[in-house]
Amino acid sequence: MDYNILYNSTQHLFLSASLQDNNGDYVPYVRYVDYLSYHKLFSASSSDMVMQIPYAPPSTKVEKNEKTVKANFNIDQTLVAQNPSFYPNDFSVNFSMGDLVKANSLYSIQVIDKDQRAVQVSRSSDANTGTISITANKSVLSQLANNQLSITGSFDLNTDAPDLINTFQSDGFFHIPIEVANSDQPDMKVKGETLVKMPPPTGTPISQVVSLHSSSDELNPDDLVTDLKSILPQDKIKAVAIKEPRKFEQLGSTSVDVVIESELTHVQGIVTVPVEVKTGDLQLKNVPQSIDFGTVLISSALQDVPVKKTINNLAVQETRYFGKWELGATVSKPITGKVSKKTLGNLFYLSSGEKRPLSNELQILETGGYTGRKEPLDISKTWNKENGLILEIKQGEALREAYQGEITWTLRDAPI
């Protein structure tokens, strides 16, 4: 059956129909039925409706914020003209983003009509449900008539919300759900989302000094940054790498960029670290305050006694990239008994299987080159019975007493 629904100038609603006969031909049913004979849509004396027209559900647009940690929203609500007696006393547009935002700035919400004029509304929030209500009264609705409300604003993300991380997606944005409805049709909820870009993590640079001709490979990214932060309290930030490895071939000020990364989102940030490039120098960073060979048993055989412990280490630092050095020692005071005043044994230095005697003349013991700036070269750390300083005691030479002597260390540039 084909049908048409019409209304004419008398504001009556009629229905006409036509039927098919056995031959497939349409037979019009000429009688019109007035279905609104007792239910007119309009007043007989005016064009005013005699029933309330429902307001359509609101709509929401997807907003994308890449600059601040705020969730923007943009909601539209279409209004229709009503018979003056059928405007509701109050009409609300309600929306919620749950506990993912901090709805603490209601008066920053802007409400304008289709002509960009501000609309007088009230704003309220329900702390239990997180619902924001924008309400216009009957007088405002009647003035607006056929119109459209635009509701815009932004709320800070609630970075303490445990579920916020669950809205983060691989595009680098938090996808914050928003649900909107109005008081006229509260069950017709419209769902959308607003996007907030996860800001990169931040950190504080630690200034560095490097040697001319050295490389950024010597720098540990973890040592270059501190105070690493994310907007998410449960997040952890780590230094990943130096963005562009390089060599430092010019004296003066420069910088390196350190890549830092969020463990939760894998969003990366950059911390620029100031670097001062210097020529470098050669230093004897430390010498032993004392060298202890321990308590030695008197023996009838020749003994080679290694160092038992030192107070302070013997350390060299060469920060000239092409620098060469040599370290030597002189016995400035022979090892002598405190009581007998007799000398004890001879000092030797073992290195690469070679036993070098120490005397009152300078004996070169170690040679080397560039050590870098991170840590000096700790020479005494490797001393043992096969390497380092050795006290040789001959048969019948030792007495039951304490002995002491003095060594002078000399560090100098190696001959070219």
Sequence and secondary structure as in RCSB ss.txt:
>XXXX:A:sequence
MDYNILYNSTQHLFLSASLQDNNGDYVPYVRYVDYLSYHKLFSASSSDMVMQIPYAPPSTKVEKNEKTVKANFNI
DQTLVAQNPSFYPNDFSVNFSMGDLVKANSLYSIQVIDKDQRAVQVSRSSDANTGTISITANKSVLSQLANNQLS
ITGSFDLNTDAPDLINTFQSDGFFHIPIEVANSDQPDMKVKGETLVKMPPPTGTPISQVVSLHSSSDELNPDDLV
TDLKSILPQDKIKAVAIKEPRKFEQLGSTSVDVVIESELTHVQGIVTVPVEVKTGDLQLKNVPQSIDFGTVLISS
ALQDVPVKKTINNLAVQETRYFGKWELGATVSKPITGKVSKKTLGNLFYLSSGEKRPLSNELQILETGGYTGRKE
PLDISKTWNKENGLILEIKQGEALREAYQGEITWTLRDAPI
>XXXX:A:secstr
 EEEEEE TT  EEEEEEEE TTS EEEEEEEEETTSSS SB TTSS BSS       EE  EEESSSSEEEEEE
EEEE    GGGS SEEEEEEE GGGEE   GGG EEE TTS B   EEEEETTTTEEEEEEEHHHHHHH SEEEE
EEEEEEE TT TTGGGGB TTSEEEEEEEEEESSSTT  EEEEEEEE    EEEE  EEEETT BGGGS GGGTE
EEEE SSTT  EEEEEESS  B  SSEEEEEEEEEEETTT  EEEEEEEEEEE   EEEEE  SEEE       S
S EEEE  EEES  EEEE STT  EEEEEEEEEEEEETTT  B  EEEEEETTEEEE  SS EEEEEE    SSS
 EESGGG BTTBEEEEEE TT   SS EEEEEEEEEEE   
